[in-house]
Amino acid sequence: MAYSSVADVKVVLQIPAEIADYDTELEGCVESADAIIDSWLLQRGLSMPSPVPKNLEDASKCFAAWLFRRRRNYQESTSSFWTEATRFFNAYVDAAEEPHVGSV
């Protein structure tokens, strides 16, 4: 189950949808980004949710953008993508681990 799509990552990277030159590489980046998320969820004892929550979709897009830029140009700062991805991921984890109001 993919948390995001190539089209989603293109929006983050500001790559026009009609340009398909990077689609195969971006697909690999999405798969790797989702693997990062899956691993982090498992480390916290959380299962992979279905349907995909918006925070995990956004984390996947940002992780994939980070991977794509990092693989292509080490001189360019990619830390903003990583920072945003971890913020989205942590927001999901915090909400998932927070006890629900009214629970015993």
ZIMOQUI-V44543 format. One record per residue. N is the residue number from 1. RES is the residue in one letter. SS is DSSP state (2 for helix, 1 for strand, 0 for the rest). PSI is psi in radians with two decimals (none if undefined). BURIAL is + if it has 16 or more other C-alpha atoms within 10 Angstrom, else -. Layout:
n->N res->RES ss->SS psi->PSI burial->BURIAL
n->N res->RES ss->SS psi->PSI burial->BURIAL
This chain:
n->1 res->M ss->0 psi->2.09 burial->-
n->2 res->A ss->0 psi->2.41 burial->-
n->3 res->Y ss->0 psi->-0.46 burial->+
n->4 res->S ss->0 psi->-3.12 burial->+
n->5 res->S ss->0 psi->2.93 burial->+
n->6 res->V ss->2 psi->-0.74 burial->+
n->7 res->A ss->2 psi->-0.69 burial->+
n->8 res->D ss->2 psi->-0.77 burial->+
n->9 res->V ss->2 psi->-0.63 burial->+
n->10 res->K ss->2 psi->-0.66 burial->+
n->11 res->V ss->2 psi->-0.80 burial->-
n->12 res->V ss->2 psi->-0.72 burial->-
n->13 res->L ss->2 psi->-0.08 burial->+
n->14 res->Q ss->0 psi->0.73 burial->-
n->15 res->I ss->0 psi->2.15 burial->-
n->16 res->P ss->0 psi->2.44 burial->-
n->17 res->A ss->0 psi->-0.60 burial->-
n->18 res->E ss->0 psi->-0.23 burial->-
n->19 res->I ss->0 psi->1.98 burial->-
n->20 res->A ss->0 psi->0.07 burial->-
n->21 res->D ss->0 psi->-0.53 burial->-
n->22 res->Y ss->0 psi->0.06 burial->-
n->23 res->D ss->2 psi->-0.76 burial->-
n->24 res->T ss->2 psi->-0.78 burial->-
n->25 res->E ss->2 psi->-0.74 burial->-
n->26 res->L ss->2 psi->-0.63 burial->+
n->27 res->E ss->2 psi->-0.74 burial->+
n->28 res->G ss->2 psi->-0.65 burial->-
n->29 res->C ss->2 psi->-0.69 burial->+
n->30 res->V ss->2 psi->-0.76 burial->+
n->31 res->E ss->2 psi->-0.74 burial->+
n->32 res->S ss->2 psi->-0.71 burial->+
n->33 res->A ss->2 psi->-0.77 burial->+
n->34 res->D ss->2 psi->-0.58 burial->+
n->35 res->A ss->2 psi->-0.67 burial->-
n->36 res->I ss->2 psi->-0.85 burial->+
n->37 res->I ss->2 psi->-0.82 burial->+
n->38 res->D ss->2 psi->-0.77 burial->+
n->39 res->S ss->2 psi->-0.77 burial->-
n->40 res->W ss->2 psi->-0.66 burial->-
n->41 res->L ss->2 psi->-0.78 burial->+
n->42 res->L ss->2 psi->-0.69 burial->-
n->43 res->Q ss->2 psi->-0.51 burial->-
n->44 res->R ss->0 psi->0.08 burial->-
n->45 res->G ss->0 psi->0.39 burial->-
n->46 res->L ss->0 psi->2.54 burial->-
n->47 res->S ss->0 psi->2.85 burial->-
n->48 res->M ss->0 psi->2.05 burial->-
n->49 res->P ss->0 psi->2.64 burial->-
n->50 res->S ss->0 psi->2.19 burial->-
n->51 res->P ss->0 psi->2.89 burial->-
n->52 res->V ss->0 psi->2.16 burial->-
n->53 res->P ss->0 psi->2.66 burial->-
n->54 res->K ss->2 psi->-0.70 burial->-
n->55 res->N ss->2 psi->-0.67 burial->+
n->56 res->L ss->2 psi->-0.58 burial->+
n->57 res->E ss->2 psi->-0.81 burial->+
n->58 res->D ss->2 psi->-0.66 burial->+
n->59 res->A ss->2 psi->-0.77 burial->+
n->60 res->S ss->2 psi->-0.79 burial->+
n->61 res->K ss->2 psi->-0.77 burial->+
n->62 res->C ss->2 psi->-0.69 burial->+
n->63 res->F ss->2 psi->-0.74 burial->+
n->64 res->A ss->2 psi->-0.72 burial->+
n->65 res->A ss->2 psi->-0.72 burial->+
n->66 res->W ss->2 psi->-0.83 burial->+
n->67 res->L ss->2 psi->-0.78 burial->+
n->68 res->F ss->2 psi->-0.90 burial->+
n->69 res->R ss->2 psi->-0.70 burial->+
n->70 res->R ss->2 psi->-0.71 burial->-
n->71 res->R ss->2 psi->-0.51 burial->-
n->72 res->R ss->2 psi->-0.49 burial->-
n->73 res->N ss->0 psi->1.68 burial->-
n->74 res->Y ss->0 psi->-0.33 burial->-
n->75 res->Q ss->0 psi->-0.51 burial->-
n->76 res->E ss->0 psi->2.40 burial->-
n->77 res->S ss->0 psi->2.20 burial->-
n->78 res->T ss->0 psi->0.02 burial->+
n->79 res->S ss->2 psi->-0.51 burial->-
n->80 res->S ss->2 psi->-0.66 burial->-
n->81 res->F ss->2 psi->-0.77 burial->+
n->82 res->W ss->2 psi->-0.79 burial->+
n->83 res->T ss->2 psi->-0.83 burial->-
n->84 res->E ss->2 psi->-0.74 burial->+
n->85 res->A ss->2 psi->-0.80 burial->+
n->86 res->T ss->2 psi->-0.58 burial->+
n->87 res->R ss->2 psi->-0.81 burial->-
n->88 res->F ss->2 psi->-0.78 burial->+
n->89 res->F ss->2 psi->-0.85 burial->+
n->90 res->N ss->2 psi->-0.59 burial->+
n->91 res->A ss->2 psi->-0.72 burial->-
n->92 res->Y ss->2 psi->-0.84 burial->+
n->93 res->V ss->2 psi->-0.78 burial->+
n->94 res->D ss->2 psi->-0.75 burial->-
n->95 res->A ss->2 psi->-0.67 burial->-
n->96 res->A ss->2 psi->-0.57 burial->-
n->97 res->E ss->2 psi->-0.25 burial->-
n->98 res->E ss->0 psi->2.26 burial->-
n->99 res->P ss->0 psi->2.48 burial->-
n->100 res->H ss->0 psi->2.53 burial->-
n->101 res->V ss->0 psi->2.31 burial->-
n->102 res->G ss->0 psi->-0.05 burial->-
n->103 res->S ss->0 psi->2.68 burial->-
n->104 res->V ss->0 psi->none burial->-
